[in-house]
Amino acid sequence: MKAAPTDWLDRSARARPGAVAVVADGERLDYVGLRAEAGAVAAALADAGVGVGDPVAIDLPAGIEHAIALHGAILAGAVAQPLPPCGREGVDVAVGAEHVGAGWMARARAGDRDARPPALSRHPSRPLTRVLSSGTSGAPKPVMLTAGNHLWSALGSALNLGVERDDRWLCCLPLNHVGGLTILIRSAIYGTAAVIHPGFDVDRVGAAFEAREATLASLVPTQLVRLLDADAPVDRPRLLLVGGGPVPAEVLDEAIGRGAVVVQTYGLTEACSQVCTLGPREAAERVGSAGRPLPGTEIGLDGEEILVRGPTVAPGSVAADGWLHTGDIGRIDGDGYLWIEGRRDDLIVSGGENVRPRRVEEALLAHPGVAEVAVVGREDREWGQVVTAFVVAAGPVDGDALIAHARARLAPHEVPKRVELVAELPRTASGKVLRRLLA
């Protein structure tokens, strides 16, 4: 393949001009309208000196303008990096990036929407997006995903899940995460609609299901639990894609019992989202499995560590042996289905967010009343895992005080939900904490 077709909006605008492309906050754009708006942004980027391969940081809330900015950057041949809702603070943005914020967008959208600069095709190895990932060890790092990565990811998902002309894929995941971002790109490739919510609100998502505003939705396990607890009509969408951590078996059984088609998935940023996903017809037969690899993708094991290779894997994430070493632990059964069994480095996944025990421990050790601490993830129906701290006290202290102390130093998803005071921590002969005896 000499060039990857990144003129997705042109193709969809020609094939389905009146079809809805994006829906958010009561506003909607069809493909002709989205192409015109994105074209104005691409022209404005060119006027600002942005060239092919230059970075563009998207500093906008989830919504119509975010989608316009993303597709405008793609049309311009730039590398788009959506920023987290908190903005640029603490985010490693490439030096010299053009920042597309609210004021910038207002000026761009007021420009000449008839200019319609042509979409720039690029070699499949050329970067399309830059997404920050915490990975499975170390500090968050940028992952360059190429045009080929995104195209193969969309095609593999389509071959596994199918595509219907009236599909409307609900995105209530952050757009700076690969799971949310790929919904916008995938939908544009298919010529179907992306329905964007500014975050997860159980009542709003339930109402969207009730009104059949979404035919598919991407969720993390905690969100599925909350929908079930709220008695949301989970049977209305044709598919619920659930990833970001293990789903308790009782949750899957309850959802399936209510008529939901829940397809579990395993993926990561470095593989452009999905690696393995159950098919709709096997969702109730392989409960607990993450499915088989998407077409074009291979999985393997190095001991128990999951390995991935194929056209969706970011080139910079491939090791010398040609595989992406995920750091995740699992097994592959005789039929080729993947079963996730945990994390190699004790990573906690709570509500779809990664939590590093050592970071939480360091925050708690800063409290004068803490002598020793070990942090683990305890299984939980709603969160998948909850951050739990076992503390050996150095003086008078209680759990509520320690949680308040942690809240002032950590991100909300990192704050322990439980603190247990213990006389000592279980250790090996060499002095290492036996976390498995605490979890």
ChimeraX attribute file (.defattr): number of C-alpha atoms within 10 A of each C-alpha:
attribute: neighborCount
match mode: 1-to-1
recipient: residues
	/A:1	7
	/A:2	9
	/A:3	14
	/A:4	19
	/A:5	18
	/A:6	26
	/A:7	19
	/A:8	22
	/A:9	29
	/A:10	21
	/A:11	18
	/A:12	23
	/A:13	21
	/A:14	13
	/A:15	12
	/A:16	17
	/A:17	19
	/A:18	14
	/A:19	18
	/A:20	22
	/A:21	30
	/A:22	27
	/A:23	22
	/A:24	18
	/A:25	12
	/A:26	6
	/A:27	9
	/A:28	18
	/A:29	19
	/A:30	20
	/A:31	27
	/A:32	20
	/A:33	20
	/A:34	26
	/A:35	27
	/A:36	23
	/A:37	26
	/A:38	29
	/A:39	32
	/A:40	28
	/A:41	33
	/A:42	31
	/A:43	24
	/A:44	22
	/A:45	24
	/A:46	17
	/A:47	10
	/A:48	10
	/A:49	11
	/A:50	22
	/A:51	15
	/A:52	18
	/A:53	18
	/A:54	19
	/A:55	25
	/A:56	26
	/A:57	25
	/A:58	28
	/A:59	22
	/A:60	23
	/A:61	22
	/A:62	24
	/A:63	19
	/A:64	23
	/A:65	23
	/A:66	22
	/A:67	27
	/A:68	25
	/A:69	30
	/A:70	26
	/A:71	29
	/A:72	28
	/A:73	35
	/A:74	29
	/A:75	29
	/A:76	26
	/A:77	26
	/A:78	28
	/A:79	27
	/A:80	29
	/A:81	28
	/A:82	31
	/A:83	25
	/A:84	20
	/A:85	15
	/A:86	11
	/A:87	15
	/A:88	15
	/A:89	9
	/A:90	8
	/A:91	14
	/A:92	12
	/A:93	20
	/A:94	14
	/A:95	7
	/A:96	11
	/A:97	17
	/A:98	20
	/A:99	20
	/A:100	24
	/A:101	17
	/A:102	15
	/A:103	8
	/A:104	15
	/A:105	21
	/A:106	13
	/A:107	12
	/A:108	22
	/A:109	19
	/A:110	11
	/A:111	16
	/A:112	15
	/A:113	19
	/A:114	10
	/A:115	12
	/A:116	18
	/A:117	18
	/A:118	13
	/A:119	21
	/A:120	16
	/A:121	19
	/A:122	21
	/A:123	15
	/A:124	22
	/A:125	17
	/A:126	22
	/A:127	26
	/A:128	25
	/A:129	28
	/A:130	25
	/A:131	22
	/A:132	22
	/A:133	18
	/A:134	17
	/A:135	19
	/A:136	21
	/A:137	14
	/A:138	8
	/A:139	9
	/A:140	14
	/A:141	14
	/A:142	20
	/A:143	23
	/A:144	25
	/A:145	29
	/A:146	25
	/A:147	25
	/A:148	25
	/A:149	27
	/A:150	28
	/A:151	20
	/A:152	22
	/A:153	26
	/A:154	23
	/A:155	17
	/A:156	22
	/A:157	20
	/A:158	16
	/A:159	12
	/A:160	17
	/A:161	17
	/A:162	12
	/A:163	14
	/A:164	12
	/A:165	11
	/A:166	13
	/A:167	22
	/A:168	24
	/A:169	26
	/A:170	27
	/A:171	28
	/A:172	22
	/A:173	23
	/A:174	21
	/A:175	29
	/A:176	22
	/A:177	18
	/A:178	25
	/A:179	24
	/A:180	20
	/A:181	22
	/A:182	20
	/A:183	24
	/A:184	25
	/A:185	23
	/A:186	23
	/A:187	22
	/A:188	26
	/A:189	20
	/A:190	20
	/A:191	28
	/A:192	25
	/A:193	28
	/A:194	28
	/A:195	29
	/A:196	26
	/A:197	20
	/A:198	16
	/A:199	16
	/A:200	14
	/A:201	14
	/A:202	19
	/A:203	14
	/A:204	13
	/A:205	24
	/A:206	19
	/A:207	15
	/A:208	19
	/A:209	21
	/A:210	16
	/A:211	11
	/A:212	15
	/A:213	18
	/A:214	24
	/A:215	20
	/A:216	22
	/A:217	23
	/A:218	22
	/A:219	24
	/A:220	26
	/A:221	27
	/A:222	23
	/A:223	21
	/A:224	25
	/A:225	24
	/A:226	17
	/A:227	19
	/A:228	19
	/A:229	11
	/A:230	12
	/A:231	13
	/A:232	21
	/A:233	21
	/A:234	23
	/A:235	18
	/A:236	21
	/A:237	24
	/A:238	17
	/A:239	22
	/A:240	25
	/A:241	20
	/A:242	25
	/A:243	23
	/A:244	24
	/A:245	25
	/A:246	26
	/A:247	26
	/A:248	19
	/A:249	12
	/A:250	11
	/A:251	17
	/A:252	24
	/A:253	15
	/A:254	13
	/A:255	21
	/A:256	17
	/A:257	12
	/A:258	15
	/A:259	14
	/A:260	21
	/A:261	25
	/A:262	27
	/A:263	27
	/A:264	29
	/A:265	26
	/A:266	23
	/A:267	21
	/A:268	20
	/A:269	25
	/A:270	29
	/A:271	26
	/A:272	28
	/A:273	27
	/A:274	24
	/A:275	31
	/A:276	27
	/A:277	27
	/A:278	28
	/A:279	24
	/A:280	19
	/A:281	11
	/A:282	13
	/A:283	22
	/A:284	18
	/A:285	10
	/A:286	16
	/A:287	20
	/A:288	20
	/A:289	24
	/A:290	26
	/A:291	25
	/A:292	24
	/A:293	23
	/A:294	25
	/A:295	18
	/A:296	14
	/A:297	20
	/A:298	16
	/A:299	20
	/A:300	19
	/A:301	16
	/A:302	10
	/A:303	10
	/A:304	16
	/A:305	19
	/A:306	23
	/A:307	20
	/A:308	23
	/A:309	22
	/A:310	21
	/A:311	21
	/A:312	28
	/A:313	28
	/A:314	23
	/A:315	22
	/A:316	12
	/A:317	19
	/A:318	16
	/A:319	11
	/A:320	7
	/A:321	7
	/A:322	13
	/A:323	18
	/A:324	23
	/A:325	20
	/A:326	21
	/A:327	19
	/A:328	20
	/A:329	19
	/A:330	20
	/A:331	18
	/A:332	18
	/A:333	11
	/A:334	7
	/A:335	8
	/A:336	13
	/A:337	19
	/A:338	26
	/A:339	21
	/A:340	19
	/A:341	13
	/A:342	18
	/A:343	17
	/A:344	16
	/A:345	13
	/A:346	19
	/A:347	20
	/A:348	27
	/A:349	25
	/A:350	26
	/A:351	21
	/A:352	22
	/A:353	14
	/A:354	18
	/A:355	24
	/A:356	22
	/A:357	21
	/A:358	15
	/A:359	12
	/A:360	24
	/A:361	21
	/A:362	15
	/A:363	17
	/A:364	27
	/A:365	17
	/A:366	13
	/A:367	16
	/A:368	12
	/A:369	18
	/A:370	19
	/A:371	15
	/A:372	18
	/A:373	24
	/A:374	22
	/A:375	26
	/A:376	26
	/A:377	24
	/A:378	18
	/A:379	18
	/A:380	15
	/A:381	16
	/A:382	20
	/A:383	25
	/A:384	23
	/A:385	24
	/A:386	24
	/A:387	26
	/A:388	24
	/A:389	27
	/A:390	22
	/A:391	27
	/A:392	18
	/A:393	19
	/A:394	12
	/A:395	10
	/A:396	8
	/A:397	15
	/A:398	14
	/A:399	17
	/A:400	12
	/A:401	13
	/A:402	22
	/A:403	17
	/A:404	12
	/A:405	16
	/A:406	23
	/A:407	16
	/A:408	11
	/A:409	15
	/A:410	15
	/A:411	11
	/A:412	10
	/A:413	17
	/A:414	23
	/A:415	24
	/A:416	24
	/A:417	13
	/A:418	16
	/A:419	19
	/A:420	12
	/A:421	15
	/A:422	12
	/A:423	10
	/A:424	13
	/A:425	19
	/A:426	15
	/A:427	12
	/A:428	9
	/A:429	7
	/A:430	6
	/A:431	9
	/A:432	10
	/A:433	15
	/A:434	13
	/A:435	16
	/A:436	10
	/A:437	10
	/A:438	16
	/A:439	13
